[in-house]
């Protein structure tokens, strides 16, 4: 479980907003009292967001899908799920688990609030009487009555049928089940996500000019926030569509067809001075594999490793002393799908992957080579049947 730096920003903004809200509800509260309740409300709210993501993760793991992490960030939380669900059924239940959890938490908070609230707010005859009743609530009742509706609202908002919101994933599962084509279903759900993204942007801009919208209200801050959410949703939905095009461009290709078989290597006893002047300065490699005479891969030495050694010590330092050992490396195999290997390159933010077979180095896969191929073959507008592949028997990297 991780906390992104942007979460601190939204936590502070939410707390600041709640101080203003609770101060209006309770004019007799001190600023410190309103701040204390606001801090508690913000903390419990993000615990609820975490439980929302844990529900997604628990169901995904139930279907055999590994979850790498859960991250709290500017827009709430996100589960880093390793791969797509194995079926439309798994997608549906994984997606709906989060909103159901939020709605359930909201109902529980409202039930608890009814037990500690001294006055029935539903009996208010008008806004003035409702404000008077709200002012009589204690800190705990105020906290629960805010947490209940906000969790229900979060659950319902996530059911909006636009990918990658939970509702968009539910829509994708329905399309997937109907068409038995995950790519086509993803395209349809992503198109809905882009439509809702534009709708939120337009609605947010309208709110900044004073237009009153149901649920969202009006105002500069609320309008900008809604437009920002729309921009995020639009970007995420567009990225999902591009990911499909990228997978289509790499479909059917393997690492063996793109790896460099003649990549230079060095031994662990080579001096850093020799490594720099004979290899790193004369080639386009950012890192070199370190091998034994029989070809066994034992490590990788990169620019970053060399920078840790003062230039005056290069002539007396050996590669084996500064290399990253094999156990800490991310490697691939010749028969691994190229799309999977390219995903590893992106996830690890590295420029190359050693290609290993039976613990021996057989080549190097460079991100540069894959991106060159994508520049030639990636057509976002093309259908799955219009892809262009290199000759299957050539086993050569693209030029």
N, C-alpha and C positions, 0 to 999 in steps of 0.2 A: 504494500500500500504506500502510495507516494503522494506528496503534496507539491504541486507546481507553484512557482513563484506568483503566478497570476491569481492563485486562490487567495493569497493575502490581500490583494486589491479588492476582490469581491467581498471578502469577509469584512473588511473595514467599511466598504460602502454600505453593505447590508446593515451592519451595526449602527452606523451613522443614521441611516434612514429609520431604523427601528427606534432609536432614541427620540427622533422627532415624532414618530407615530405614538409611542407610549406617553410622551409628554402631552400630546393632544388628548389622549384618552384620560390621563390622570394629571390635571393641572396642579394638584396638590403634591405630586411627587417632586422630590429634589432631583437635580440633574444627575447626581451620583446614583440615586435609586433607579432612574430610568436607564442609565448606562449599564448598571448591573444586570437588570432584566434583559436588556437588549443583547448583551454579551452572551448570556445564557441561551437566549432564543437563537442566536446565530450559531452557537456551538451545537445545540441539539438539532437544529435544522440540517447542518452538514453531516451530523451523525446519521440522520434520516437519508440524506443523499447517499452516504456510504452504504447503508442497508439496501437501498435501491440497487446499487451496483453489485453488492454481494448476492442479491437475489438472482440477477442475471448470471453471475459467475457460477453460483451453485447449480443452476439448471444446466448451464453449458457443460460443466464438469460431469453432471449426471449423464450427459450424452457423449462423454468421452472426449470433449474438446478442452485442451489445456488453456488456462488463463494465466498469462504472464504477470499481470499487475493490475491494480486499480489506482487511478490517479484522480485527485481532486484538482480542478482548475477553474478558470474564469467562468465557464458555463455550467459548472456543477461537478459531475463525475463522469468517468469513462473507464470501461473495462477493456483491457488489452487482451483480446481473445486471439489465440494463435492462428486459427483457421476458420473457414466458413463452417457452419453447422452441417452435419452429415445428411440432413433431410429437411424437407419443408416442415414436418412436424416438430423437429428439434428447434428450428428457427422460430416457429410460432411460440412455443412455450418458453424459450429463452428470452424472446423479446417481451412477451406479455408479463413475465414475472416481475419486472421492475415497476411498471405502473400499478400493478395490483398491490405490490408491497407499499407503495406510496399512499394509495387510497386507503388501504387497511390501516396504516399508521395514522392517517388523518382521522379516520373514524374512531380509533382508539383514543386519540387525544381529545376529541370532542366528547366521548363518553366519560373520560376522566374529568374533563372540565365541568360536565353536568353534575358530577359528584361534589365538586368543591366550590361551585358557583352559588352564592347565596341568593341570587335573584334570577328569574327566568327572562333572559334577554329577548326571547321570541315573543314575549307578551307586550313589548313596547308598542305604543300607539302611534309613534312618530319618531323622527330623527332626534328631536330634542330629548324625549324621554329615554331613547336608546343611549344617548350620550350620558345622561344622568345615571343610568344603570351601569354603564361601562365604567364610570368613574368610581363606583363602589366596589369594583373587583379588586381582589388582592393580587400580589405579584404572581403567585402560582396559577391562579385562574386566568390572568391576562396572558401568561406564557402559553398555557394549553389552548386557549381560544384563538391564539394567533397560529400556533403550530398545526392545529387541525385543518382549517381551510387551506393553508398554504401547501400542505402535503397533498391534499385532494386535488388542488389546482395543478401541482407539479405532475401528478399522475395523469390527469386528463390532458394536460398540455403535451405530454410525451406520447399520447395516443394519436396526435395529429398524423395523418397518413403521408408523411414525407420523409424519405430516406435522407440521413441516417437516424432520425428519431425512432423511438421504439414503434410508434404507429407505422412508420415507413417500413420497418422490418417485418411487422405483422402483415402489411400489404404485400411485401415481397414474398413472404411464406405462402400467402394465398395464391399469388400469381405463379409461384414455383410449383405448388401442388396442382394447379390447373393446367400449366403448360409443360411441366416436367423439364423445364429449361431454366437453370439458375441465372444464366447470363441475360436472357430475355426478361426475366422477372426483375433482375437488378436494374436493368435499363428503365423499365416501367416505374419502379419505385423511386429511382433517382430523378426521373422526369417530374414526378409528383413533388419530390423534395425541392427541386429547382423552382417549381411553380409557387410553392409555399414560401420559399426564400424571397422571391420577388414580391409576393403579396405582403410579407412582413416588412420589407423595406419600404414599399409604397405606403403601407399603413403607418409605419413609424414616422415617415416624413410628414404625413398628413397630421399626425398627432402634434408634431412640433409647431404646426401652424394653427393649432387650436381646435382641430376636429375631435369630437367626442366619440370614442368607439366603445361598444359594449365590452365589458370585462377589463379591457386595457385602459380605458379612460382617455385622458388627454394630458398635454404638457410636454415641455422640452425634454426633461430627463427621461420620462417614460417612453417618449417617441424615439429618442436616440437609442435607448436600450433595445427597443423592439426592432429597430432598423439594424442594429448591430447583430442581434440574434439572427435576423433574416440573412444578413451578409455571411455569417458563419454557416448557416444551413445551406445557402446557395453554394458556397465554396466546397463544403463537404460532399454535397450531392454531385457536383461537377467532378470532383476528384474520384468518386466512385465510378462514374461513367468512363473517365480516362483510364482507371485501373483495369476495367474490362477490355478496353482497346489495347492496353499494354499487354495483358495476358494473351489476348488474341494474337498479337504480333510475335509473342514468344512461344506460343503453343506448339507442341510437337518437337521442339528443339531441346538438345541436351548440352551439357557442359562440354562434352567431348568435341562437339562441332565448333566451339568457340575458344577453347583453351589454347594457350601458347605452349607448344611442346618444346620449343627451343629456348625457353626462358633461362637466363644465366643463373647459376647457383654459386654459393661460396661455402667453404668449410669452416668449422668452428675455430680453427687455428689461424685463419687469415687475419692479418693486422687491419685495424680500422683505417689506417692511412691508405693501404692498398685497396680496400673496399671503396673508399671515397673516390680516389683518382682513377681507378680502372673500371668501375662499374656505375656508381651513382651519378657521377658527373658526365658520363658518356652515353647513358641510355635514358629511356623515359620511364623506367621503373621507379616507383616510390619505395619499394621494399624488395628484398631478395630472400629467397628461401635458403636456409642453412641445412646442408645435407652431409651425411657421411659418404665415404667413397662408394658404398654399395647403393646409394640413392635414397637411403632412409631419411625422411624428413625429421629434423630434430628441433627446428625453430625458424624464426623469421626475424630479419634485421631491417630496420626502416630508418628513414631520415630522423624520426623522433628519437630513436635509440642513439643515433650518432650525435645528435645535438646535446645529449646528456654528458658527453665526454669532451673536455676542453681540447681544442686543436693541438695543444702542445703534448697531449698524451696519446694522440692517435697512433704514433709510431710504436708505442709500447703496450697498447691495449688490443686484445684479441676479440674477434666477433663473438665467440662463445660466451664472453663475459657480459655482453650488453644485449644479446638477442632475446626475443620473447620465446620462451620454451614451447614445445609442441603442445603440451597440455593446455595452454592458455589460448591457443589459436582456434579460429573458426575456419574449417576446411570444407571442401566439397569433394564429390566423386565424379568420375567421367560420365556415369549414367544418370546423374541427377538432372531433373528438368531444369532448363535454363531459367525459367520464371522463378523457381524456388531459390536458385543460387543468386539471382539478381535481387530478390527480396532480402537475402542474407547480407549482400553487399550494402543495401540501403539501411537495414536495421543496425548493422554494426558500424556504419559510416566508415568503411574501409575502401581502398582503391583496388584491392586484389584479394583473391582467395586461392590458396594452394589447392591443387587437385591431387588427391591421394588415392592410391589403390594398394591394398595390402601393406600399408604403412610406408610405401615408397612414393616419392614425388613423381608424377607423370606429366605435370604441366601447371600453368598458372592461368586463372581466369581474371582478366582485368575488366573493371567497370567501364573503362574507356572503350573497349572493344564492343561491349554490349550496347552502350549508348550510341556508338556509331551505327550499329545495325538498326537500332530503333529509329534513328534519323532517316534511314532509307525505307524501312518497312512499316513503321507505325502510322496507321491511318485511322484516327479516331472515328471517322465517319464510315469506315468500311464495316461490312458485316463479317460474321465468323467465317463464311465461305469464300471470302475474297482475300485471305491472307496470302502473303508471298513468303516462301521458305527457301533457304539455301539448299543446294542439292544434298540429299541425305547421305550419299556415298562419298562426298568430298572430304568430310571431317577436317575442314580447314576453317580458320577464323576469317571473318570478312575483312576485306581490305579497306 
